[in-house]
Amino acid sequence: MGGTLRSSKKRAVFVVLLAGLLLTAVLTRCGSVIQGDYASDGQPFDFAKPRCSASAVDPTLTQVDIRYLGAGGVYIGWGPDAIMTGPFFSNPGVLRAAFGKYESDTERVRLHLRRVPVQKVRAILIGHSHYDHIGDIPVVAQEHTPASLIYANATGVSMLSAYPPLRPRLRTVRRNEPIVIRDAGSQEVMRIYPVPSDHAPQICRWRGWPCEFANCRPEAAWSKPFEEHRLSEFCGGDPFAYVIDLLQEGEVKYRIYYNDAAAQPPLGVPDTAFTGPRPYDIAIICMPSYDFVRDYPETLLAYLKPRHLIVGHYENFFSRSEGRWRFVPLLTNSKANAFFQKLQRIDYQTDPLPPVTKPCGVSADRWTMPVPDGQIIFDRK
């Protein structure tokens, strides 16, 4: 009885928070424009009215193929092998998120993955287990990447245990335990270091009510599929960021940092004693809620000093709009542009690594904010 009351209270809190989020979003209006000050061509970019569209080309064996899938989803291709992070496309509306059960949009998943070389994917990494990171994993893993292992925190593994075919493929991410990705010949092609991280509050700066939600862990492993759970039941668990080393004949050719939520330092900042001191080539970081934690991304970037920065998880994942995107609720134009102002003030880069081709979105030598499905290719040569 006590567990039922706690669950009911959680759902009521979740509904109230989402209703407040929707009202605030309506009053403030989600942004969509990044000023030309932050693009190499000096032109503003309106994600709601983009002047280009996502496209993809085949990379060479020495190039890194990064594709922003939307939300926290990223495809990282390295030769004949690849990994994917939390792919999510179903985008339930606010009303379903507040009151309804989860429903994976299998057709939308298929459409967004149709040009992604999913046959290369050897692993799926999940940073935390909110529904916008884990919700489409059953469909993606079973129908599109059947050979991939799935790495998630203990909360994510508990929820995904509802799918018997996935259980042999589930791996629990733990701090100080590197993840090794091997190719078809059992050669190590990627080495991944989990970094204990954080998730900024979603509504305001305070921790707990009324500023954050879904900061929970399930009381037991799930036995029913996601479609039989309300979205309010999805728990984030302990967040992780990742340091991803791309290897060639045992040597690190690229080092990539990835997070899927703004984090309060020192959480989210890698420990050199664990990862080793190698410099970072690319950092993929989350923009929303940056203003609800202190010193983000300043402290992180001062440590990483990445040669190129990719900004993601910015678009409204309550919307299924295709080809026209607005920022997540509460991320106004002024907030989004203030994030880039912070980037300009941080002296984090001495040797830029611009993309080989100009991606659709906000693009400059130091950073890229790509449209969903956008490809960014890098080559050290």
QUIGI-V713951 format. One record per residue. N is the residue number from 0. RES is the residue in three letters. SS is DSSP state (alpha for helix, beta for strand, coil for the rest). PHI is phi in whole degrees, 0 to 359 (999 if undefined). D_LAST is the distance of its C-alpha to the last C-alpha in Angstrom with 2 decimals. Layout:
BEGIN
N;RES;SS;PHI;D_LAST / N;RES;SS;PHI;D_LAST
END
This chain:
BEGIN
0;MET;coil;999;63.12 / 1;GLY;alpha;298;61.24 / 2;GLY;alpha;296;57.87 / 3;THR;alpha;296;58.80 / 4;LEU;alpha;296;59.74 / 5;ARG;alpha;297;56.48 / 6;SER;alpha;297;54.51 / 7;SER;alpha;296;56.63 / 8;LYS;alpha;295;56.13 / 9;LYS;alpha;301;52.34 / 10;ARG;alpha;296;52.38 / 11;ALA;alpha;297;54.68 / 12;VAL;alpha;297;52.43 / 13;PHE;alpha;299;49.37 / 14;VAL;alpha;298;51.27 / 15;VAL;alpha;298;52.42 / 16;LEU;alpha;297;48.96 / 17;LEU;alpha;294;47.43 / 18;ALA;alpha;297;50.34 / 19;GLY;alpha;295;49.75 / 20;LEU;alpha;297;46.04 / 21;LEU;alpha;297;46.92 / 22;LEU;alpha;299;49.51 / 23;THR;alpha;296;47.20 / 24;ALA;alpha;297;44.49 / 25;VAL;alpha;295;47.12 / 26;LEU;alpha;288;48.34 / 27;THR;alpha;267;44.98 / 28;ARG;coil;62;43.17 / 29;CYS;coil;297;39.63 / 30;GLY;coil;280;37.07 / 31;SER;coil;201;34.38 / 32;VAL;beta;242;33.00 / 33;ILE;beta;252;30.18 / 34;GLN;coil;295;30.76 / 35;GLY;alpha;294;28.65 / 36;ASP;alpha;300;28.18 / 37;TYR;alpha;250;25.39 / 38;ALA;coil;241;23.47 / 39;SER;coil;294;21.25 / 40;ASP;coil;270;23.73 / 41;GLY;coil;74;26.71 / 42;GLN;coil;256;28.47 / 43;PRO;coil;295;30.10 / 44;PHE;beta;237;29.17 / 45;ASP;beta;255;32.09 / 46;PHE;alpha;292;31.28 / 47;ALA;alpha;280;34.86 / 48;LYS;alpha;221;34.32 / 49;PRO;coil;295;30.62 / 50;ARG;coil;267;29.78 / 51;CYS;coil;210;27.16 / 52;SER;coil;224;26.88 / 53;ALA;coil;293;24.46 / 54;SER;coil;217;22.62 / 55;ALA;coil;217;20.28 / 56;VAL;coil;232;18.07 / 57;ASP;coil;278;17.01 / 58;PRO;coil;281;13.48 / 59;THR;coil;278;11.76 / 60;LEU;coil;292;12.14 / 61;THR;coil;265;8.66 / 62;GLN;coil;260;9.09 / 63;VAL;beta;266;11.69 / 64;ASP;beta;253;14.66 / 65;ILE;beta;249;16.91 / 66;ARG;beta;233;20.22 / 67;TYR;beta;277;22.86 / 68;LEU;beta;269;26.12 / 69;GLY;beta;108;28.51 / 70;ALA;coil;53;30.45 / 71;GLY;coil;266;28.66 / 72;GLY;beta;279;27.11 / 73;VAL;beta;220;23.37 / 74;TYR;beta;257;21.72 / 75;ILE;beta;237;18.61 / 76;GLY;beta;259;17.31 / 77;TRP;beta;221;15.29 / 78;GLY;coil;63;15.61 / 79;PRO;coil;276;19.39 / 80;ASP;beta;234;20.36 / 81;ALA;beta;203;20.79 / 82;ILE;beta;232;22.91 / 83;MET;beta;222;24.79 / 84;THR;beta;248;26.46 / 85;GLY;coil;20;30.00 / 86;PRO;coil;292;30.02 / 87;PHE;coil;215;32.94 / 88;PHE;coil;226;34.23 / 89;SER;coil;292;38.05 / 90;ASN;coil;43;38.53 / 91;PRO;coil;295;42.29 / 92;GLY;coil;292;44.06 / 93;VAL;alpha;298;45.59 / 94;LEU;alpha;296;49.04 / 95;ARG;alpha;295;47.90 / 96;ALA;alpha;301;45.87 / 97;ALA;alpha;279;49.03 / 98;PHE;alpha;238;51.70 / 99;GLY;coil;252;50.39 / 100;LYS;beta;270;49.00 / 101;TYR;coil;291;45.44 / 102;GLU;coil;213;44.64 / 103;SER;coil;280;41.35 / 104;ASP;coil;269;40.58 / 105;THR;alpha;297;39.46 / 106;GLU;alpha;290;39.05 / 107;ARG;alpha;293;36.80 / 108;VAL;alpha;301;34.69 / 109;ARG;alpha;299;34.45 / 110;LEU;alpha;297;33.55 / 111;HIS;alpha;283;30.67 / 112;LEU;alpha;260;29.24 / 113;ARG;coil;296;29.83 / 114;ARG;coil;254;26.27 / 115;VAL;coil;266;24.64 / 116;PRO;coil;287;23.90 / 117;VAL;alpha;295;26.40 / 118;GLN;alpha;294;26.97 / 119;LYS;alpha;275;23.79 / 120;VAL;beta;288;25.10 / 121;ARG;beta;258;26.24 / 122;ALA;beta;205;27.28 / 123;ILE;beta;243;28.44 / 124;LEU;beta;256;28.38 / 125;ILE;coil;239;31.02 / 126;GLY;coil;284;30.95 / 127;HIS;coil;210;34.61 / 128;SER;coil;248;37.25 / 129;HIS;coil;298;38.47 / 130;TYR;alpha;299;39.18 / 131;ASP;alpha;282;36.22 / 132;HIS;alpha;238;33.90 / 133;ILE;alpha;248;36.02 / 134;GLY;coil;301;38.31 / 135;ASP;coil;266;36.43 / 136;ILE;alpha;302;35.28 / 137;PRO;alpha;303;38.30 / 138;VAL;alpha;291;37.61 / 139;VAL;alpha;298;33.83 / 140;ALA;alpha;291;34.16 / 141;GLN;alpha;275;37.15 / 142;GLU;alpha;258;36.46 / 143;HIS;alpha;236;32.69 / 144;THR;coil;230;31.03 / 145;PRO;coil;293;33.88 / 146;ALA;coil;261;31.86 / 147;SER;coil;274;30.34 / 148;LEU;beta;276;31.67 / 149;ILE;beta;238;32.54 / 150;TYR;beta;253;31.98 / 151;ALA;beta;216;34.21 / 152;ASN;coil;291;36.36 / 153;ALA;alpha;302;39.94 / 154;THR;alpha;296;41.18 / 155;GLY;alpha;297;38.83 / 156;VAL;alpha;297;39.79 / 157;SER;alpha;298;43.43 / 158;MET;alpha;287;43.14 / 159;LEU;alpha;287;41.14 / 160;SER;coil;296;43.75 / 161;ALA;coil;295;45.85 / 162;TYR;coil;249;44.01 / 163;PRO;alpha;308;45.19 / 164;PRO;alpha;296;42.52 / 165;LEU;alpha;272;39.78 / 166;ARG;alpha;304;41.44 / 167;PRO;coil;293;40.04 / 168;ARG;coil;262;36.49 / 169;LEU;beta;277;36.93 / 170;ARG;beta;227;35.49 / 171;THR;beta;275;36.50 / 172;VAL;coil;282;33.79 / 173;ARG;coil;227;34.99 / 174;ARG;coil;299;33.77 / 175;ASN;coil;66;32.52 / 176;GLU;coil;237;32.01 / 177;PRO;coil;298;28.39 / 178;ILE;beta;254;27.69 / 179;VAL;beta;253;26.14 / 180;ILE;beta;252;24.65 / 181;ARG;beta;244;24.90 / 182;ASP;coil;275;23.96 / 183;ALA;coil;296;26.66 / 184;GLY;coil;265;26.82 / 185;SER;coil;70;27.37 / 186;GLN;coil;277;24.11 / 187;GLU;beta;287;22.84 / 188;VAL;beta;245;19.73 / 189;MET;beta;215;20.16 / 190;ARG;beta;232;22.22 / 191;ILE;beta;238;23.72 / 192;TYR;beta;249;25.82 / 193;PRO;beta;290;28.57 / 194;VAL;beta;240;29.30 / 195;PRO;beta;306;32.89 / 196;SER;coil;230;32.75 / 197;ASP;coil;210;35.14 / 198;HIS;coil;227;36.09 / 199;ALA;coil;300;37.25 / 200;PRO;coil;303;40.67 / 201;GLN;coil;272;40.60 / 202;ILE;coil;252;43.47 / 203;CYS;coil;203;43.86 / 204;ARG;coil;283;43.13 / 205;TRP;coil;289;45.88 / 206;ARG;coil;274;45.41 / 207;GLY;coil;90;47.73 / 208;TRP;coil;303;50.14 / 209;PRO;coil;258;49.70 / 210;CYS;coil;264;46.01 / 211;GLU;coil;225;44.29 / 212;PHE;coil;216;44.99 / 213;ALA;coil;61;44.07 / 214;ASN;coil;269;43.41 / 215;CYS;coil;212;45.27 / 216;ARG;coil;223;45.29 / 217;PRO;coil;293;47.34 / 218;GLU;coil;286;50.55 / 219;ALA;coil;206;50.08 / 220;ALA;coil;299;47.70 / 221;TRP;coil;286;47.94 / 222;SER;coil;245;49.89 / 223;LYS;coil;252;49.80 / 224;PRO;coil;298;46.82 / 225;PHE;alpha;305;45.11 / 226;GLU;alpha;296;47.22 / 227;GLU;alpha;259;50.30 / 228;HIS;coil;242;49.02 / 229;ARG;beta;287;49.07 / 230;LEU;alpha;298;45.82 / 231;SER;alpha;293;47.52 / 232;GLU;alpha;272;47.59 / 233;PHE;coil;288;43.81 / 234;CYS;coil;250;42.92 / 235;GLY;coil;282;39.66 / 236;GLY;coil;70;40.23 / 237;ASP;coil;277;38.09 / 238;PRO;coil;286;34.65 / 239;PHE;beta;230;31.41 / 240;ALA;beta;261;27.89 / 241;TYR;beta;221;25.10 / 242;VAL;beta;256;22.21 / 243;ILE;beta;243;19.97 / 244;ASP;beta;261;17.79 / 245;LEU;beta;264;15.62 / 246;LEU;beta;250;16.08 / 247;GLN;beta;218;15.06 / 248;GLU;coil;52;17.81 / 249;GLY;coil;82;19.18 / 250;GLU;beta;257;16.21 / 251;VAL;beta;285;15.00 / 252;LYS;beta;264;11.35 / 253;TYR;beta;220;12.11 / 254;ARG;beta;239;15.35 / 255;ILE;beta;237;17.06 / 256;TYR;beta;253;20.49 / 257;TYR;beta;221;22.95 / 258;ASN;coil;224;26.50 / 259;ASP;coil;235;28.96 / 260;ALA;coil;199;31.53 / 261;ALA;coil;297;31.86 / 262;ALA;coil;229;32.99 / 263;GLN;coil;278;35.19 / 264;PRO;coil;302;33.54 / 265;PRO;coil;277;33.60 / 266;LEU;coil;298;33.42 / 267;GLY;coil;87;29.95 / 268;VAL;coil;265;28.38 / 269;PRO;coil;296;26.88 / 270;ASP;coil;261;28.66 / 271;THR;alpha;301;26.49 / 272;ALA;alpha;298;29.21 / 273;PHE;alpha;267;28.45 / 274;THR;alpha;270;24.69 / 275;GLY;coil;85;23.70 / 276;PRO;coil;271;22.03 / 277;ARG;coil;301;18.30 / 278;PRO;coil;296;16.63 / 279;TYR;coil;260;16.07 / 280;ASP;coil;273;12.92 / 281;ILE;beta;223;15.07 / 282;ALA;beta;237;18.86 / 283;ILE;beta;246;21.03 / 284;ILE;beta;230;24.48 / 285;CYS;beta;272;27.88 / 286;MET;coil;270;29.48 / 287;PRO;coil;304;33.18 / 288;SER;coil;68;35.80 / 289;TYR;alpha;302;33.61 / 290;ASP;alpha;277;36.73 / 291;PHE;alpha;260;38.90 / 292;VAL;coil;230;37.32 / 293;ARG;coil;272;36.87 / 294;ASP;coil;63;33.72 / 295;TYR;coil;244;31.33 / 296;PRO;coil;264;28.45 / 297;GLU;alpha;305;28.73 / 298;THR;alpha;296;29.31 / 299;LEU;alpha;299;26.67 / 300;LEU;alpha;289;23.86 / 301;ALA;alpha;297;25.09 / 302;TYR;alpha;281;24.63 / 303;LEU;alpha;290;21.31 / 304;LYS;coil;48;19.54 / 305;PRO;coil;291;16.86 / 306;ARG;coil;284;13.73 / 307;HIS;beta;211;14.84 / 308;LEU;beta;240;18.32 / 309;ILE;beta;245;19.75 / 310;VAL;beta;258;23.53 / 311;GLY;beta;221;25.67 / 312;HIS;coil;55;29.19 / 313;TYR;coil;260;30.59 / 314;GLU;beta;272;32.43 / 315;ASN;coil;288;36.07 / 316;PHE;coil;275;36.34 / 317;PHE;coil;269;40.07 / 318;SER;coil;244;39.39 / 319;ARG;coil;256;38.58 / 320;SER;coil;300;37.73 / 321;GLU;coil;250;35.09 / 322;GLY;coil;81;32.83 / 323;ARG;coil;219;34.54 / 324;TRP;coil;235;33.95 / 325;ARG;coil;245;35.61 / 326;PHE;beta;289;34.68 / 327;VAL;coil;300;36.42 / 328;PRO;coil;308;39.99 / 329;LEU;coil;82;40.34 / 330;LEU;coil;268;36.84 / 331;THR;coil;281;38.06 / 332;ASN;alpha;302;36.13 / 333;SER;alpha;295;37.05 / 334;LYS;alpha;293;35.83 / 335;ALA;alpha;297;32.48 / 336;ASN;alpha;287;31.89 / 337;ALA;alpha;294;33.17 / 338;PHE;alpha;298;30.41 / 339;PHE;alpha;292;27.81 / 340;GLN;alpha;300;30.01 / 341;LYS;alpha;298;29.69 / 342;LEU;alpha;299;25.89 / 343;GLN;alpha;296;26.07 / 344;ARG;alpha;277;28.36 / 345;ILE;coil;268;26.22 / 346;ASP;coil;272;24.17 / 347;TYR;coil;252;21.66 / 348;GLN;coil;223;18.27 / 349;THR;coil;240;16.86 / 350;ASP;coil;222;13.07 / 351;PRO;coil;302;12.59 / 352;LEU;coil;235;9.93 / 353;PRO;coil;290;11.33 / 354;PRO;coil;299;11.44 / 355;VAL;coil;295;9.93 / 356;THR;coil;239;13.65 / 357;LYS;coil;284;16.57 / 358;PRO;coil;281;18.66 / 359;CYS;coil;286;22.44 / 360;GLY;beta;135;23.86 / 361;VAL;beta;275;23.36 / 362;SER;beta;225;19.85 / 363;ALA;coil;206;18.42 / 364;ASP;coil;299;15.38 / 365;ARG;coil;270;17.05 / 366;TRP;beta;206;18.56 / 367;THR;beta;218;19.40 / 368;MET;beta;237;22.84 / 369;PRO;beta;278;22.60 / 370;VAL;coil;289;25.70 / 371;PRO;coil;305;26.81 / 372;ASP;coil;76;25.18 / 373;GLY;beta;286;22.16 / 374;GLN;beta;254;18.69 / 375;ILE;beta;230;15.54 / 376;ILE;beta;250;12.18 / 377;PHE;beta;236;9.07 / 378;ASP;coil;215;5.49 / 379;ARG;coil;288;3.81 / 380;LYS;coil;290;0.00
END
